[in-house]
Amino acid sequence: MPFPGFPADFLWGVASAAYQVEGAVDADGRVPSVWDTFCAEPGRIAGGDTGAVATDHYHRYREDVALLKDLGVGAYRFSVAWPRVISSGSGLDFYDRLVDELCAAGIAPAVTLFHWDTPQSLEDAGGWLNRDTAARFADYASVVGSRLGDRVKLWMPLNEPVVVTMYGYALEVHAPGKGLGFAALPVAHHLLLGHGLAVQALRAAGCDGIGIAGNHGPIWPASQSEVDTGAAETYDVLANWLFADPILRGEYPAPELAAAMPGPVLADLKVISEPLDFFGINYYQPTLVGAGDSAGSMLPPGLPFAPQPIDGYPMTDFGWPVVPDGLSEIIGTFRARYGDALPPLYITESGCSYHDPDPVDGRVADPDRIAYHDGHLRALAAAMAAGADVRGYFAWSATDNFEWAAGYRERFGLVHIDYPTQRRTPKDSYYWYRDVVQ
Ligand code: IFM
């Protein structure tokens, strides 16, 4: 402290996502999502947890917005639940109220439209393997944009399409848990097409400030050998550029990938590469990749690359290496790769899970989380000093929440949640971030 290099209009925010916080899965006509289905399948989620109640944000949003106001953030990134909007119920009213509450608190709403909760009825019709889902997504974007566009500052049609493709369809780690391997590639194309169509739909509804929240990080080769660098390059293409190149360059990063995609790919790429007002990077960690079979890693056996543990850095309690310089590295890689085609950036997520102690006398000591954000903000300041146009940083997450397949054990929040009572306790990192923001 103080942090150098952040302009006065830098947007300080925190982020969340509908299924991770809202609960109220049966309220006001919400229909089931793939995550309701997945959580109900034995053995899918650690501890048998589900998002059915989560942090009960749906009912406690006023208390949560009051905490955000005290935190002093300029923006709150949350997602709209498609299953609340697709229904004939009144779920969209909730977001109207939330947006009004935020605006009254002087906090700019930043809206994600798809943070993984595909309505189950659409999944039953093929989900993101079905091209029609992209069109349905654009219809949904139009409805939400028309209703909230007068008050929302930033729009992100998609959150982390790589995670949906890889964990949800190629593997079985996330909903819908298909385990298709490379047969999941069409999912990437339909998500990207849905993104492009949603960008058009939002613009047609009069919205601006439109981007994406992609998950990106450096891919490091396990050694400088030809086989390891080759494996790392392949992984880099699949994890980073398969998703960013179509948007920022209007092309797939390899002809084999373009050939694997369904439909009129060249025409679709024109839609997918609609110019954006910003590009959002969610950064958590680099990935170290070597040659060899993926057996023994979290990937299925038989793939031509093997993610390996990264040694020599502190680890979060989730087992993720803490590598702040990876943030400046990935920003530098984006700048080098896309040059003038790169719009302004936001860091739309960064954060860490530690198994924090329970509150003692109203206090939760979480020095490692403070160190995490401190390190990453310093790395971000260095990237900006080197010329990167970064407009804001969203700490993941506002409160502890449902961490997907890992359930409630993992805690990313600046605010502690005592799940049995739903009591909110700001952690030390909350007060630290408040000082940074001020
Ligand atoms: O909790 C997730 C979030 O939903 C998407 N980005 C990564 C976070 C931590 O795993």
Boltz pocket constraint, residues with backbone or C-beta under 6 A from the ligand:
constraints:
  - pocket:
      binder: B
      contacts: [[A, 17], [A, 20], [A, 160], [A, 282], [A, 349], [A, 396], [A, 402], [A, 403], [A, 412]]
      max_distance: 6.0
